[in-house]
Amino acid sequence: MCRAWATITCMNANSLLPELAQRIPPARLLQRAEQLAPYESDALTAFRTRPQAVVLVENQAEVIEVVRLCHHYEVPFVARGSGTSLSGGSLPIAGGIVIALNRLNRILHLDPVARTAIVEPGVVNLEVTRVAAAHGLYYAPDPSSQLICTIGGNVAFNSGGAHCLKYGMTSNHVLGIKAVLPDGEVVQLSSSSLESVGPDLTGFFVGCEGLFGIALEITLRLLPKPERYRTVLASYASLQAAGDAVTAVVASGLLPGALEIMDRLAIEAAEASVNAGYPRDAAALLIVELEGEAVQVEHEFAQLQQLIAATGAQEIRIAQDDAERARIWKGRKGAFSAVGRLSPDYIVQDGVVPRSKLGQALAEIERLSAHYNIRVANVFHAGDGNLHPLILYDGREEGALHRAEAMAGEILQLCIDLGGSITGEHGVGMEKRQYMPAMFSEIDMEVMADLRRAIDPLELANRGKMFPADDALAAPNHAPHPLEKAGIISRA
Ligand SMILES: Cc1cc2nc3c(=O)[nH]c(=O)nc-3n(C[C@H](O)[C@H](O)[C@H](O)COP(=O)(O)OP(=O)(O)OC[C@H]3O[C@@H](n4cnc5c(N)ncnc54)[C@H](O)[C@@H]3O)c2cc1C
């Protein structure tokens, strides 16, 4: 099926390109190999595919026009924000079109009274907070990539971040979406309220991984900037002890803004990279942040200090000012990229386990690390059981990538077996699609496929993502990917 698609795609793209050239100036219609190279992969660099063309759209009308043309010629397309997907979500489709949205980067309207902002999809996450700050507001979802990733990408993946424990994921902060569907129809889903009549179509679109079309305008909820923060850094002699501290905090009834853990290897990487001032001899670090109204935070802080003191922490540090708080977060938020200092290549895995099973999951990951003889750095959103094992390998070594992928696959299976999920926030994309049937029943999968085809019968929008290829259903993770075998994707 995929091979047939690829052939049709190439033929139709040849008809589509002259039409695009009539509407988009050559400087924004990229077709030469050297122009396409930066778009061949996203942050999951193990996969690489060359698209037929990349269109650097500049306004909504151009996005709609390109989608309509793709639909007319039955050419698949992929929306792309900043390409920071860690699951191959913005990987191009061979012979297809990449619609690059970074230039749609305007904040169209900010209403400080209603506490909403209407933004274009290419607006960078942190930019929303920067602009809202003038009104004492901010945008809560804070992926570690927030300096660069776009709101469009966040919407597609229902992205999370360290502070989503208290405030929820992107879906809790998107009120409405104007989108172009894969057939070129433009729709407005809800508008400016979290409560709306009828089915929650905005909720339906958020997390669709680009399969239901392209978001053109997004209405975001803004929150008042917390009056007070209290940030505590505690070091422990073992991961287990840090995990137990998380259990104690949660059991106490406190709801911190963030509850994050980093292990020894992640600490080493963060220190080498940003010199965050973490205790270097710790086996694990716990970051707990309380935030909100000053009176309440101070009350909770007194309780938290007692709690942490009773958890056997080796060292407890309290951020004394904004600069110290920022330094603590710089280390945590830079941890993924910092790991690049320890290893030429790594896979960032993303899975979820029930919080009560965190200790069991970490022990099993340690066992797998010894079994495969592969180093693993753990950085995770402990408060909501969202694991991010960073699996270190050297792609220059024969078979190293496949071994790392096999291990990553075992970790995902572990998450499923413990009653969790194959993704917490990075999405299914290309990387995890073959695990969908392990988590969802056949009926679940059929319903999802029916919904998808109801919106996009030709499967043009982000084709090949999220749903396993027919012949991929039983493929083990370390086997050549079915799309690889079909010559549609290749590995770097
Ligand atoms: C160092 C690092 C740290 C990260 N930390 C986090 C984290 O803490 N939490 C987290 O959740 N993720 C994290 N990520 C993953 C990634 O940043 C997020 O998934 C982010 O939302 C992707 O945004 P993007 O603009 O780069 O989107 P892209 O990678 O360009 O695209 C992602 C998906 O969105 C689709 N898409 C893009 N724009 C639109 C649109 N307008 N309409 C419809 N679909 C669209 C694409 O087709 C693709 O499927 C991290 C990544 C890196 C590299």
The ligand as an SDF file (V2000), in Angstrom:
LIG
                    3D

 53 58  0  0  0  0  0  0  0  0999 V2000
   15.3130   19.5700   23.6800 C   0  0  0  0  0  0  0  0  0  0  0  0
   13.8520   19.2470   23.5570 C   0  0  0  0  0  0  0  0  0  0  0  0
   13.0500   19.2990   24.6840 C   0  0  0  0  0  0  0  0  0  0  0  0
   11.6790   18.9990   24.5840 C   0  0  0  0  0  0  0  0  0  0  0  0
   10.8950   19.0720   25.6950 N   0  0  0  0  0  0  0  0  0  0  0  0
    9.5810   18.8170   25.6130 C   0  0  0  0  0  0  0  0  0  0  0  0
    8.7380   18.9100   26.7710 C   0  0  0  0  0  0  0  0  0  0  0  0
    9.1780   19.2410   27.8640 O   0  0  0  0  0  0  0  0  0  0  0  0
    7.4260   18.6230   26.6230 N   0  0  0  0  0  0  0  0  0  0  0  0
    6.8960   18.2700   25.4200 C   0  0  0  0  0  0  0  0  0  0  0  0
    5.6990   18.0250   25.3460 O   0  0  0  0  0  0  0  0  0  0  0  0
    7.6690   18.1740   24.3030 N   0  0  0  0  0  0  0  0  0  0  0  0
    8.9780   18.4450   24.3640 C   0  0  0  0  0  0  0  0  0  0  0  0
    9.7650   18.3480   23.2470 N   0  0  0  0  0  0  0  0  0  0  0  0
    9.1620   17.9140   21.9660 C   0  0  0  0  0  0  0  0  0  0  0  0
    8.7090   19.0680   21.0300 C   0  0  0  0  0  0  0  0  0  0  0  0
    9.3980   20.2630   21.3210 O   0  0  0  0  0  0  0  0  0  0  0  0
    7.2060   19.2950   21.1180 C   0  0  0  0  0  0  0  0  0  0  0  0
    6.5410   18.1570   20.6140 O   0  0  0  0  0  0  0  0  0  0  0  0
    6.7180   20.5380   20.3550 C   0  0  0  0  0  0  0  0  0  0  0  0
    5.3470   20.7240   20.5760 O   0  0  0  0  0  0  0  0  0  0  0  0
    6.9530   20.4790   18.8550 C   0  0  0  0  0  0  0  0  0  0  0  0
    6.7760   21.7800   18.3420 O   0  0  0  0  0  0  0  0  0  0  0  0
    7.3810   22.1760   16.9140 P   0  0  0  0  0  0  0  0  0  0  0  0
    6.9830   23.5700   16.6150 O   0  0  0  0  0  0  0  0  0  0  0  0
    8.8200   21.9120   16.8620 O   0  0  0  0  0  0  0  0  0  0  0  0
    6.5720   21.1850   15.9860 O   0  0  0  0  0  0  0  0  0  0  0  0
    7.0980   20.2390   14.8140 P   0  0  0  0  0  0  0  0  0  0  0  0
    8.1290   19.2960   15.3170 O   0  0  0  0  0  0  0  0  0  0  0  0
    7.4450   21.0410   13.6350 O   0  0  0  0  0  0  0  0  0  0  0  0
    5.7590   19.4400   14.5030 O   0  0  0  0  0  0  0  0  0  0  0  0
    5.2300   18.5760   15.4710 C   0  0  0  0  0  0  0  0  0  0  0  0
    3.9050   18.0100   14.9650 C   0  0  0  0  0  0  0  0  0  0  0  0
    2.9680   19.0700   14.8790 O   0  0  0  0  0  0  0  0  0  0  0  0
    2.3980   19.1150   13.5760 C   0  0  0  0  0  0  0  0  0  0  0  0
    2.1090   20.5390   13.3520 N   0  0  0  0  0  0  0  0  0  0  0  0
    2.9650   21.5720   13.4150 C   0  0  0  0  0  0  0  0  0  0  0  0
    2.3020   22.7280   13.2290 N   0  0  0  0  0  0  0  0  0  0  0  0
    1.0010   22.4090   13.0520 C   0  0  0  0  0  0  0  0  0  0  0  0
   -0.1870   23.1610   12.8040 C   0  0  0  0  0  0  0  0  0  0  0  0
   -0.1790   24.4840   12.7180 N   0  0  0  0  0  0  0  0  0  0  0  0
   -1.3480   22.4970   12.6760 N   0  0  0  0  0  0  0  0  0  0  0  0
   -1.4030   21.1360   12.7640 C   0  0  0  0  0  0  0  0  0  0  0  0
   -0.3080   20.3780   12.9850 N   0  0  0  0  0  0  0  0  0  0  0  0
    0.8670   21.0100   13.1260 C   0  0  0  0  0  0  0  0  0  0  0  0
    3.4530   18.5130   12.6830 C   0  0  0  0  0  0  0  0  0  0  0  0
    2.8850   17.9990   11.4900 O   0  0  0  0  0  0  0  0  0  0  0  0
    3.9860   17.4130   13.5750 C   0  0  0  0  0  0  0  0  0  0  0  0
    3.1530   16.2950   13.5120 O   0  0  0  0  0  0  0  0  0  0  0  0
   11.1320   18.6280   23.3180 C   0  0  0  0  0  0  0  0  0  0  0  0
   11.9470   18.5830   22.1970 C   0  0  0  0  0  0  0  0  0  0  0  0
   13.2980   18.8870   22.2980 C   0  0  0  0  0  0  0  0  0  0  0  0
   14.1390   18.8200   21.0700 C   0  0  0  0  0  0  0  0  0  0  0  0
  1  2  1  0
  2  3  1  0
  2 52  2  0
  3  4  2  0
  4  5  1  0
  4 50  1  0
  5  6  2  0
  6  7  1  0
  6 13  1  0
  7  8  2  0
  7  9  1  0
  9 10  1  0
 10 11  2  0
 10 12  1  0
 12 13  2  0
 13 14  1  0
 14 15  1  0
 14 50  1  0
 15 16  1  0
 16 17  1  0
 16 18  1  0
 18 19  1  0
 18 20  1  0
 20 21  1  0
 20 22  1  0
 22 23  1  0
 23 24  1  0
 24 25  2  0
 24 26  1  0
 24 27  1  0
 27 28  1  0
 28 29  2  0
 28 30  1  0
 28 31  1  0
 31 32  1  0
 32 33  1  0
 33 34  1  0
 33 48  1  0
 34 35  1  0
 35 36  1  0
 35 46  1  0
 36 37  1  0
 36 45  1  0
 37 38  2  0
 38 39  1  0
 39 40  1  0
 39 45  2  0
 40 41  1  0
 40 42  2  0
 42 43  1  0
 43 44  2  0
 44 45  1  0
 46 47  1  0
 46 48  1  0
 48 49  1  0
 50 51  2  0
 51 52  1  0
 52 53  1  0
M  END
$$$$
